[in-house]
Amino acid sequence: MVKKEMIAMLLAGGQGSRLGVLTQKVAKPAVSFGGKYRIIDFPLSNCINSGVDTVGVLTQYQPLRLNAHIGIGIPWDLDRNVGGVTILPPYEKSKGSDWYTGTANAIYQNLEYMESYNPEYVLILSGDHIYKMDYEVMLEYHKANNADVTIAAMPVPMEEASRFGILITDDTNKITEFEEKPAQPRSNLASMGIYIFSWKVLKEALVKLKDEPGCDFGKHIIPYCHSGGSRIFAYEYNGYWKDVGTLGSYWEANMELIDIIPEFNLYEEYWKIYTKSDRIPPQYISADAKVGKCIIGEGTEIYGEVTNSVIGSGVIIEPGAVIRDSIIMQDSVVGAGAVVEKAIVAEDVKVGAGAHLGVGEYAASKYDPKVYQFDLVIVGEHSVIPEGVEIGKNTAISGVTAAEDYQDGRLESGGYIVKAGGNV
Amino acid sequence: MRAIGIVLAGGNSKRMRELSRKRAIAAMPIAGSFRSVDFALSNMSNSHIQSVAVLTQYNSRSLNEHLSSSKWWDFGRKQGGMYVFTPTITAEHSDWYRGTADALYQNLDFLKKSHEPYVVIAAGDGIYKLDYNKVLEYHIEKKADITIVCKDMPADVDVTRFGIVKTNTDGRILEFEEKPMVADSTTISCGIYVIRRRQLIEMIERCANEDRYDFVQDILVRYKNLKRIYAYKLESYWSNIASVKSYYQTNMDFLKPEVRNYFYKEYPDIYSKVDDLPPAKYNPGAVVKNSLVSSGCILNGIVENSVLFKKVYIGNNCVIKNSIILNDVYIGDNTVVENCIVESRDTIRANTTYIGQPDDIKIVVEKNERYTL
């Protein structure tokens, strides 16, 4: 009989609506990151590096890119005879069919998948965190405490603690209380949304709460286990960890990679991050190009100027173009003489020659001030920006835009143009 | 495809000087992210040849490591696959491969057990793209016994290290001279052959009976009047890297946009083993002009007209010009490297200078202790 000590369930179904037009047609875990990766590469690489070789990936929102990226798991060595990676979308059942209504509900609907591996422990992961973590060490900790549930937790500055789910522990790290975004936090230990459950405890809770609408780990399962007297421990993690759920944190996490010695270092031999590489050739820096403080992916050609930026693979920066403080994702082309400042340009975008992104003064977004508040120009994938237009700060653009979409050749700061379609 | 493939990757050459100490020529890194053998293998894969044997002998560790999985070239299928054949001791023979024909003879089982009617034999040291189906069509059309892929070289290139051919107007080869002292033609053999499988088996067996071991000398040259040997003219880019000068020049060719576009962007792709390295990183102080930079590199200094292979570290205030830096090289601060090829896994101390001449490229082999974080 198949027996896996610990299997992982990776939640990758969320839209990530706070990433605005970046996730209009792609699930957040499939968004590009750091020049050649996608966000989901980090938890997947952590799994294989930790010796967890059975991973169920729960997908729901716009899964095409994610499915194509993961395939049968070859880049992560997750193509296995027994186990490996399995994509788990919602499915039709004989009595009705449901979407995944919440994190725990998604796991509940895949009880059979988990049971088929006869696990002792189940690791619950999010598909939208950038970090390196050895889950095997966390499992040792779980076992040593004879715990039912272990929650990975990170100390955060006290003044920021009210933004997180806070864990209050006794001196053995056993959790005594939970506070969800408390106004007056009594601890600075924030839950990272990474859980190890003993399988029996998880199964019992999932079955018990199966009719809970939108059943969620943080809101329902953990409180249920806590009230039932389960032994819940906090596993303190002190390394680099970033939730890239907002445009601001996504931009920051990318920019931290270009520090001289980055806190999150991709260049260490130990604990490699794997990804599906579509491109092999080296990048070319032309005789007239200027590159300073940046990272650049495979096959990219730079003829212009790039500073303080993260450039993906297969990008072309034409002569005279200037890229500053920006993220340009794979296969995009920035036309000759264009200027791109403080922008996130998604995959396969054409920026016309002489266009200027990031002009003028900051203004609040007219589109969605909660999502777009980080003073960044956001250009969705497959978009086209016509030649010579000026685009203000804190703006959003998606779709094939033409000169007539820009009044007087300008898009004011805080403005937006969101059209259907793209240059697929 | 109606052919099986054989890649001859056993060779070594004195003309590679120090570079061939640690690897076969077919394993030489090329164009930043590739190895020489990737080109023949990718051409075979792109020509839908499913069953490929790679014959290796000389210092094959590097090559075997590169060929550790066949998935990169999309071989490794239930039908066909990629096989790496090194010399082995058997009941019949206990010799190294004494030549290319002997290498084929020692692996005659591979030829005999295949069922495809034709064989494509390609050297592992050619840099080119070619659909072997076109050569095969030509071969059939000319009713040839052997077809050799040939190239007309510019008049100013010294061709005496190649096989020189002369053909009639129909393309039939009338004369074939291997590495002559003086060449009287500029048409050379690219070391790529198409031949009927049964014909090849017969020739190889006869060759072995006569204690002859070399495919070119003992088959091509000797049979040229008896058999119909035809030249298929290759018009596109082709380069053989088996000398330091041509190896350097071939890498530098990739700085030209037309060569880069041809190999990197035009369909079909050249495949290689994927190394899972992070993007190249440019720190303040990096000034890079007209250069190729591969993944995993970290640059802090000046790099001009150079090709940096994977995982190269360039220290502060370094000046690298007209040079090729192979994989996993660490160059300490304030070091100057000009007109050099720096051997892979070298560690170069800070404050050192290596200067070669444009017509006499220096090969740098430095195995110092490396201290890295």
Interface residues (C-beta under 8 A of the other chain):
Chain A: G34 G35 K36 I74 P75 I258 I260 L266 Y267 K272 I273 Y274 T275 S277 I280 P281 P282 Q283 Y284 I285 S286 A287 D288 A289 K290 V291 G292 K293 C294 I295 I296 G297 E298 G299 V310 I311 S313
Chain B: A31 G32 S33 F34 K71 L255 R260 F263 Y264 D269 I270 Y271 S272 V274 D276 P278 P279 A280 K281 Y282 N283 P284 A286 V287 V288 K289 N290 S291 L292 V293 S294 S295 G296 I298 V307 L308 F309
